[in-house]
């Protein structure tokens, strides 16, 4: 089973293809996804730790699409924290924001909820990464499907997405 997971990871997702095409150093971390779970980030932390990967809920980041005045933006925050919608709105130059409709998020990104990556999205969006990412030499984000994370330097995440740091997390 492990060999099959590795082959799927190597086959690539749009996120992994973008990293490979740009020569960005990264490591794909596949894990067995439980279809019954909806706490995707927490599941990833548990599964990766069980596989011997050194990761915490502060170092594994979730990708959330947010509606800011009718336009979508991408917010990347630690699994251990909550997204501050007012902070996302401010980072995007507005006053109000709301979580994007899941169907709209999936159409825009080309990924399914729980597997949305900030990398290789179908429609490039303004991307904001929580400033806490700067504390780590590498961070983990979805590699574009449930059961697959990618580890890379936070600076490489910013450059590859065209994003910028902003204080987005609370808690």
Residue pairs with C-beta under 8 A, 6 or more apart in sequence:
1 32
5 30
5 31
5 32
5 147
6 30
8 30
8 148
9 16
9 28
9 30
9 143
9 148
10 28
12 20
13 117
13 120
13 143
13 144
13 145
13 148
14 110
14 111
14 117
14 119
14 120
14 121
14 122
14 144
15 117
15 118
15 119
15 120
15 142
15 143
15 144
15 150
16 26
16 28
16 120
16 143
16 144
16 150
17 120
18 24
18 119
18 120
18 160
19 26
19 119
19 150
19 152
19 160
22 160
24 152
24 156
24 159
24 160
25 152
25 153
25 156
26 150
26 151
26 152
26 156
27 150
27 151
27 152
28 143
28 148
28 149
28 150
28 151
29 48
29 51
29 53
29 140
29 143
29 148
29 149
29 150
29 151
30 147
30 148
31 44
31 47
31 48
31 51
31 147
31 148
31 149
32 47
32 147
33 43
33 47
33 146
33 147
34 43
37 43
38 114
40 62
40 114
40 115
40 142
40 146
41 57
41 60
41 62
41 79
42 57
42 79
44 55
44 60
44 79
44 140
44 149
45 55
45 56
45 57
45 60
45 79
48 55
48 60
48 140
48 149
49 55
55 140
55 149
55 151
56 80
57 78
57 79
57 80
58 78
58 79
58 80
58 81
58 132
59 78
59 136
59 138
59 139
59 140
60 78
60 79
60 139
60 140
60 141
60 149
61 76
61 77
61 78
61 79
61 129
61 130
61 133
61 139
61 140
61 141
62 76
62 77
62 78
62 79
62 142
63 74
63 75
63 76
63 116
63 117
63 118
63 141
63 142
64 74
64 75
64 76
64 77
64 83
64 99
64 100
64 116
65 72
65 73
65 74
65 75
65 99
65 100
65 104
65 105
65 108
65 109
65 116
65 125
66 72
66 73
66 74
66 75
66 83
66 85
66 88
66 92
66 97
66 98
66 99
66 100
67 97
67 98
67 99
67 100
67 101
67 104
68 88
68 89
68 92
68 94
68 96
68 97
69 94
69 96
71 92
72 100
72 104
72 105
72 108
72 123
72 125
73 88
73 91
73 92
73 97
73 125
73 126
73 127
73 128
74 118
74 121
74 125
74 126
74 127
74 128
74 161
74 163
75 83
75 88
75 127
75 128
75 130
75 168
76 118
76 127
76 128
76 129
76 130
76 133
76 141
76 157
76 163
76 168
77 83
77 130
77 168
77 169
78 130
78 132
78 133
78 169
80 171
81 130
81 132
81 169
81 170
81 171
82 169
82 170
82 171
83 168
83 169
83 170
84 167
84 168
84 169
84 170
85 96
85 97
85 98
85 99
86 95
86 96
86 97
87 166
87 167
87 168
87 169
87 170
88 97
88 128
88 166
88 168
89 95
89 96
89 97
90 166
91 128
91 164
91 166
91 168
92 126
92 128
100 108
102 113
105 113
105 116
106 112
106 113
106 116
107 122
108 121
108 122
108 123
108 125
109 116
109 117
109 121
109 122
109 123
110 120
110 121
110 122
110 123
111 117
111 121
111 142
111 144
111 145
112 145
112 146
114 142
114 146
115 142
115 144
115 145
115 146
115 147
115 148
116 142
116 144
117 141
117 142
117 143
117 144
117 150
118 127
118 129
118 141
118 142
118 157
118 161
118 163
119 141
119 143
119 144
119 150
119 157
119 160
119 161
120 144
124 162
126 163
127 161
127 162
127 163
127 164
128 163
128 164
128 165
128 166
128 168
129 154
129 157
129 158
129 161
129 163
129 164
129 165
129 166
129 168
130 165
130 166
130 167
130 168
130 169
131 165
131 166
131 167
131 168
132 169
133 139
133 154
133 157
133 165
134 154
134 165
136 154
137 153
138 151
138 152
138 153
138 154
139 151
139 152
139 153
139 154
139 157
140 149
140 150
140 151
141 149
141 150
141 152
141 157
142 148
142 149
142 150
143 149
143 150
152 160
157 163
158 164
158 165
